[in-house]
Amino acid sequence: MAGVLSSAVHGNPIARIVSGSNPNRPLFFHRPLAVAVSTTHQSYWSSVNADIDAHLNKSIPSKPPLVVFEPMRHLTFSAPQTTAPALCIAACELVGGHRDQAIAAASALHLMHASAFTHENLPLTERPKPTFDHTYGPNIRLLMADGMIAFGFELLARADNNSNRVLRAIIEISRAMGTQGVMAGQYNESQLGESDGTEAFHVGWLHNVCSKKGGVLHACAGACGATLGGGSEEEIEKLRRYGLYVGTIQGILNRVEKNEWSIKEVKELRVLGLRELKDFNQEKIDQWRYNLISATSEYYIFNIFKQ
Amino acid sequence: MAGVLSSAVHGNPIARIVSGSNPNRPLFFHRPLAVAVSTTHQSYWSSVNADIDAHLNKSIPSKPPLVVFEPMRHLTFSAPQTTAPALCIAACELVGGHRDQAIAAASALHLMHASAFTHENLPLTERPKPTFDHTYGPNIRLLMADGMIAFGFELLARADNNSNRVLRAIIEISRAMGTQGVMAGQYNESQLGESDGTEAFHVGWLHNVCSKKGGVLHACAGACGATLGGGSEEEIEKLRRYGLYVGTIQGILNRVEKNEWSIKEVKELRVLGLRELKDFNQEKIDQWRYNLISATSEYYIFNIFKQ
């Protein structure tokens, strides 16, 4: 993928951020997926998302001290939803695992993402951005998001699965959120934010932000799900790369005005991503794609996977 | 301990914050311990702290991207030092474990504490406090501290120890940093900070902040060390309670002007704390205490453990 993006650098393509967009806005789309479908037509993805929501709802109780638990629930459930937690479950099931084996990791991934989103949107004195959610003040949002990271790791460490697999998943998630992943992407994204977010930016910046943020998060989700489901090393790496392509594509579509360059780039990434899936159970893969179209049409990815 | 503190509530004792203190200042004391002692006189505690420093130094490399790793190193090594990481190692060795079995957990505890300290001192728009360290701006300190939490869990998950013990330690640390521990203490402390930090405050507030912050951190350190060193459930719980008393005592001494009430309170907590140690190897315990006096005289606790 790096090749696909870096090859574009030589052609000196300059893209512009989607008009009016805020480089600090969420990478993804707001929950809920709001797909009012009957049970018989409920898609694979919406059933997975409903299970993750139910697990989070059960795990973060509304209990005293309410001053602590209510903000955590609010920040968890009001954060934008990403496709990474659902991909974690899907990868687990694709390698023959059971949904229960990956539900804690999927919930942890949402908590990590919701925490990162909360901190991205904090009004610091050097960055007095307007807040889009006034339910809680900056101080409590700062502290709660720290608590959400810790709670995500707790959920995962308590997961009912093989201890060594769980430890691998903890390492995957901690790396994805850290200096080689989301945190590095956030830092790079904030640097552009400081130049007001409207000027032309270079493909190198785009590559870094899209691959480090959504890319690494989804790569981690694919790898964690496959690990927790008992997949082979080869399956884990295929689903890691698939996740990287999915997350990077989403990042580009969410940040760049559609133009000849971005369409070409996304098409190439899509081919690479689909190639990673070709050795898996095609019946399950077909279910993924069909349902990704029918149930999550809000996703930009709709345009990519449409046959 | 709750009994000791709550019994004081009925006497309606009102304490004042140490004159000129900032309720958001670090609970503990700045590193290094700065004890210039010859090797032959090097105390148990300074040798433990040196090993933790060396482990952190090796674990957080100074490598590209420097824009990411340098701030993380800076925030890790410039943060105030607490006695919790050293207690984690001491507890491990007290139950018969080897230092290497707890070094990752001790390093993780310092990273968690350094992260919490960094976030406590961030200038938010609603809390434009002056910063005491201008090396890096608020945005990078915000992001790096998130990365430090994740990195702490990564270090621990990679630890060379029994998987089930490591998972227990991860759960201990995530709970200690979360809604039932440090995060809740920080929230309560910040509430007082908003009332300028000089007015009289109630023992209930003091109890909450001291036990949730330093208390829970040290309780976690004692329990993690004993768990990782292969201690029995009884040993784990004794060292958890011992840590709770140690951290709470430190919190009181760092926040309250010495007065009749605080001296009585601390003396009672000290008796309870020492009682938890009576069934352990007294030779090792004597080494702890002797050295805690000789090598860490900067600690307020010096006054407590002096025989």
Interface residues (C-beta under 8 A of the other chain):
Chain A: P65 V67 V68 F69 M72 M112 S115 A116 H119 L122 P123 L124 T125 E126 R127 P128 G137 P138 N139 I140 L142 L143 M144 A145 D146 G147 I149 A150 F151 F153 E154 A157 R158 S163 N164 V166 L167 I170 I171 I173 S174 R175 M177 G178 T179 M183 A184 Q186 Y187 S190
Chain B: P65 V67 V68 F69 M72 M112 S115 A116 H119 L122 P123 L124 T125 E126 R127 P128 G137 P138 N139 I140 L142 L143 M144 A145 D146 G147 I149 A150 F151 F153 E154 A157 R158 S163 N164 V166 L167 I170 I171 I173 S174 R175 M177 G178 T179 M183 A184 Q186 Y187 S190
